[in-house]
Amino acid sequence: MAELLLAPMSLSLITQLAPPGKSVRMVGLWLAATASGNALAGALGLLWGSWPNHRYFALLVISSIGAALVLLIKQRSLDRTLGQTATVA
């Protein structure tokens, strides 16, 4: 449900941030990244039966913390890019 609610906003953001003339390519890249993420989530779900529960959930926690760290590292450049987009629009 969350993906259905966030998809229109993310596609709008991608088209705003894309360089002129490359928005279609960026939307395609976004959809490919979403498909890759869904495939990775499915592959991760296959580990449920073969791994002990504590290892499985530890992997989920570590990957979530890793993604949060990447976003924190990139936050300044994202804020700058989004701020420039807001003034242009």
MDAnalysis code that builds the backbone (N, CA, C; Angstrom):
import MDAnalysis as mda
import numpy as np

u = mda.Universe.empty(267, n_residues=89, atom_resindex=np.repeat(np.arange(89), 3), trajectory=True)
u.add_TopologyAttr("name", ["N", "CA", "C"] * 89)
u.add_TopologyAttr("resid", np.arange(1, 90))
u.add_TopologyAttr("resname", ["MET", "ALA", "GLU", "LEU", "LEU", "LEU", "ALA", "PRO", "MET", "SER", "LEU", "SER", "LEU", "ILE", "THR", "GLN", "LEU", "ALA", "PRO", "PRO", "GLY", "LYS", "SER", "VAL", "ARG", "MET", "VAL", "GLY", "LEU", "TRP", "LEU", "ALA", "ALA", "THR", "ALA", "SER", "GLY", "ASN", "ALA", "LEU", "ALA", "GLY", "ALA", "LEU", "GLY", "LEU", "LEU", "TRP", "GLY", "SER", "TRP", "PRO", "ASN", "HIS", "ARG", "TYR", "PHE", "ALA", "LEU", "LEU", "VAL", "ILE", "SER", "SER", "ILE", "GLY", "ALA", "ALA", "LEU", "VAL", "LEU", "LEU", "ILE", "LYS", "GLN", "ARG", "SER", "LEU", "ASP", "ARG", "THR", "LEU", "GLY", "GLN", "THR", "ALA", "THR", "VAL", "ALA"])
u.atoms.positions = np.array([
    [0.818, -1.185, 0.000],
    [0.000, 0.000, 0.000],
    [0.873, 1.264, 0.000],
    [1.944, 1.228, 0.774],
    [2.816, 2.402, 0.839],
    [3.455, 2.685, -0.515],
    [3.834, 1.633, -1.224],
    [4.452, 1.837, -2.540],
    [3.460, 2.468, -3.516],
    [2.209, 2.073, -3.437],
    [1.194, 2.672, -4.307],
    [0.967, 4.142, -3.989],
    [1.073, 4.499, -2.718],
    [0.871, 5.886, -2.341],
    [2.093, 6.751, -2.639],
    [3.280, 6.167, -2.559],
    [4.500, 6.945, -2.773],
    [4.941, 7.007, -4.235],
    [4.491, 6.086, -5.059],
    [4.946, 6.038, -6.450],
    [4.667, 7.327, -7.222],
    [3.470, 7.916, -7.152],
    [3.255, 9.154, -7.911],
    [4.145, 10.309, -7.441],
    [4.376, 10.394, -6.134],
    [5.228, 11.479, -5.627],
    [6.680, 11.268, -6.036],
    [7.141, 10.022, -6.011],
    [8.527, 9.766, -6.390],
    [8.745, 10.016, -7.882],
    [7.795, 9.636, -8.703],
    [7.932, 9.898, -10.138],
    [7.909, 11.396, -10.432],
    [7.099, 12.135, -9.703],
    [7.073, 13.588, -9.868],
    [8.411, 14.198, -9.469],
    [8.968, 13.732, -8.363],
    [10.262, 14.236, -7.909],
    [11.357, 13.908, -8.916],
    [11.331, 12.705, -9.459],
    [12.342, 12.309, -10.440],
    [12.263, 13.194, -11.685],
    [11.057, 13.489, -12.149],
    [10.938, 14.332, -13.340],
    [11.370, 15.764, -13.050],
    [11.201, 16.240, -11.829],
    [11.651, 17.589, -11.478],
    [13.164, 17.662, -11.364],
    [13.786, 16.602, -10.844],
    [15.230, 16.613, -10.632],
    [16.033, 16.237, -11.867],
    [15.393, 15.621, -12.840],
    [16.108, 15.165, -14.037],
    [16.584, 16.349, -14.870],
    [17.743, 16.199, -15.508],
    [18.205, 17.251, -16.424],
    [17.214, 17.414, -17.573],
    [17.152, 18.601, -18.160],
    [16.227, 18.821, -19.272],
    [16.477, 17.833, -20.406],
    [15.388, 17.253, -20.891],
    [15.472, 16.315, -21.996],
    [15.791, 14.887, -21.594],
    [16.017, 14.638, -20.316],
    [16.358, 13.282, -19.885],
    [15.376, 12.753, -18.852],
    [14.228, 13.366, -18.721],
    [13.284, 12.937, -17.690],
    [12.722, 11.544, -17.983],
    [12.510, 11.222, -19.248],
    [11.974, 9.900, -19.591],
    [12.986, 8.820, -19.215],
    [14.250, 9.078, -19.487],
    [15.298, 8.122, -19.146],
    [15.406, 7.949, -17.628],
    [15.279, 9.044, -16.888],
    [15.368, 8.972, -15.432],
    [14.176, 8.222, -14.834],
    [12.998, 8.410, -15.398],
    [11.828, 7.663, -14.928],
    [12.025, 6.180, -15.198],
    [12.561, 5.835, -16.358],
    [12.852, 4.441, -16.662],
    [13.874, 3.855, -15.702],
    [14.897, 4.640, -15.372],
    [15.891, 4.195, -14.402],
    [15.257, 3.991, -13.027],
    [14.355, 4.898, -12.639],
    [13.659, 4.771, -11.357],
    [12.826, 3.492, -11.325],
    [12.116, 3.213, -12.399],
    [11.304, 1.995, -12.445],
    [12.175, 0.741, -12.450],
    [13.323, 0.800, -13.122],
    [14.246, -0.336, -13.108],
    [14.824, -0.549, -11.711],
    [15.128, 0.535, -11.009],
    [15.634, 0.417, -9.644],
    [14.566, -0.162, -8.722],
    [13.316, 0.236, -8.923],
    [12.223, -0.316, -8.127],
    [12.058, -1.808, -8.401],
    [12.139, -2.201, -9.662],
    [12.027, -3.618, -10.008],
    [13.184, -4.413, -9.414],
    [14.391, -3.854, -9.458],
    [15.545, -4.537, -8.869],
    [15.382, -4.683, -7.363],
    [14.876, -3.646, -6.718],
    [14.639, -3.719, -5.284],
    [13.600, -4.763, -4.925],
    [12.555, -4.858, -5.719],
    [11.534, -5.882, -5.474],
    [12.093, -7.282, -5.689],
    [12.942, -7.455, -6.703],
    [13.571, -8.763, -6.942],
    [14.509, -9.121, -5.793],
    [15.245, -8.124, -5.300],
    [16.137, -8.364, -4.170],
    [15.347, -8.726, -2.913],
    [14.221, -8.072, -2.703],
    [13.369, -8.404, -1.558],
    [12.829, -9.828, -1.680],
    [12.482, -10.243, -2.879],
    [12.027, -11.612, -3.092],
    [13.133, -12.622, -2.839],
    [14.347, -12.305, -3.292],
    [15.483, -13.207, -3.052],
    [15.797, -13.273, -1.561],
    [15.662, -12.156, -0.880],
    [15.890, -12.131, 0.561],
    [14.826, -12.943, 1.293],
    [13.615, -12.925, 0.780],
    [12.541, -13.716, 1.371],
    [12.793, -15.211, 1.262],
    [13.573, -15.634, 0.273],
    [13.894, -17.057, 0.134],
    [14.798, -17.554, 1.259],
    [15.503, -16.625, 1.904],
    [16.387, -17.015, 3.002],
    [15.622, -17.334, 4.278],
    [14.366, -16.966, 4.343],
    [13.568, -17.137, 5.555],
    [13.581, -18.582, 6.042],
    [13.420, -19.519, 5.163],
    [13.343, -20.914, 5.570],
    [14.685, -21.544, 5.896],
    [15.763, -21.019, 5.337],
    [17.063, -21.666, 5.511],
    [17.941, -21.011, 6.576],
    [17.632, -19.803, 6.992],
    [18.427, -19.109, 7.999],
    [17.681, -19.095, 9.328],
    [18.411, -19.072, 10.428],
    [17.745, -18.874, 11.724],
    [17.129, -17.467, 11.775],
    [16.049, -17.343, 12.531],
    [15.322, -16.071, 12.563],
    [16.199, -14.901, 13.017],
    [17.054, -15.119, 14.009],
    [17.865, -14.009, 14.505],
    [18.843, -13.504, 13.444],
    [19.378, -14.384, 12.605],
    [20.271, -13.935, 11.526],
    [19.496, -13.207, 10.431],
    [18.338, -13.719, 10.130],
    [17.522, -13.109, 9.083],
    [17.146, -11.676, 9.470],
    [16.650, -11.498, 10.689],
    [16.251, -10.161, 11.110],
    [17.454, -9.256, 11.342],
    [18.583, -9.815, 11.735],
    [19.800, -9.014, 11.857],
    [20.221, -8.481, 10.488],
    [20.088, -9.309, 9.461],
    [20.404, -8.857, 8.104],
    [19.474, -7.720, 7.675],
    [18.188, -7.842, 8.012],
    [17.248, -6.770, 7.683],
    [17.596, -5.476, 8.412],
    [17.952, -5.587, 9.677],
    [18.314, -4.398, 10.464],
    [19.579, -3.758, 9.919],
    [20.581, -4.563, 9.629],
    [21.846, -4.026, 9.129],
    [21.659, -3.363, 7.773],
    [20.863, -3.962, 6.904],
    [20.644, -3.344, 5.591],
    [19.828, -2.049, 5.721],
    [18.900, -1.998, 6.654],
    [18.131, -0.769, 6.868],
    [19.011, 0.339, 7.426],
    [19.869, 0.002, 8.366],
    [20.787, 0.990, 8.925],
    [21.765, 1.469, 7.849],
    [22.230, 0.564, 7.005],
    [23.121, 0.951, 5.909],
    [22.449, 1.922, 4.948],
    [21.185, 1.658, 4.604],
    [20.458, 2.565, 3.716],
    [20.249, 3.925, 4.385],
    [19.964, 3.925, 5.684],
    [19.792, 5.188, 6.397],
    [21.092, 5.983, 6.440],
    [22.219, 5.298, 6.604],
    [23.509, 5.992, 6.610],
    [23.816, 6.610, 5.254],
    [23.505, 5.891, 4.190],
    [23.720, 6.448, 2.843],
    [22.881, 7.711, 2.655],
    [21.629, 7.670, 3.110],
    [20.779, 8.859, 2.993],
    [21.295, 10.007, 3.845],
    [21.792, 9.710, 5.039],
    [22.346, 10.772, 5.883],
    [23.583, 11.400, 5.259],
    [24.414, 10.580, 4.639],
    [25.611, 11.098, 3.987],
    [25.236, 11.985, 2.806],
    [24.222, 11.604, 2.066],
    [23.802, 12.344, 0.873],
    [22.786, 13.445, 1.179],
    [22.409, 13.627, 2.431],
    [21.344, 14.565, 2.767],
    [21.657, 15.996, 2.347],
    [22.860, 16.446, 2.568],
    [23.210, 17.827, 2.226],
    [23.074, 18.081, 0.724],
    [23.580, 17.147, -0.088],
    [23.480, 17.349, -1.537],
    [22.028, 17.208, -2.006],
    [21.261, 16.322, -1.368],
    [19.847, 16.203, -1.726],
    [19.081, 17.468, -1.363],
    [19.349, 18.022, -0.180],
    [18.677, 19.259, 0.219],
    [19.028, 20.400, -0.732],
    [20.290, 20.474, -1.117],
    [20.707, 21.522, -2.051],
    [20.019, 21.372, -3.395],
    [19.962, 20.148, -3.902],
    [19.315, 19.900, -5.191],
    [17.821, 20.182, -5.126],
    [17.185, 19.743, -4.064],
    [15.757, 19.987, -3.923],
    [15.456, 21.452, -3.711],
    [16.332, 22.157, -3.023],
    [16.142, 23.597, -2.836],
    [16.250, 24.353, -4.145],
    [17.164, 23.962, -5.014],
    [17.300, 24.601, -6.322],
    [16.088, 24.311, -7.182],
    [15.544, 23.117, -7.068],
    [14.375, 22.758, -7.847],
    [13.167, 23.569, -7.398],
    [13.040, 23.774, -6.084],
    [11.891, 24.518, -5.566],
    [11.919, 25.966, -6.009],
    [13.125, 26.567, -6.127],
    [13.190, 27.956, -6.554],
    [12.956, 28.101, -8.044],
    [13.310, 27.071, -8.819],
    [13.116, 27.132, -10.266],
    [11.657, 26.950, -10.627],
    [10.987, 26.029, -9.947],
    [9.603, 25.697, -10.293],
    [8.621, 26.773, -9.955],
])
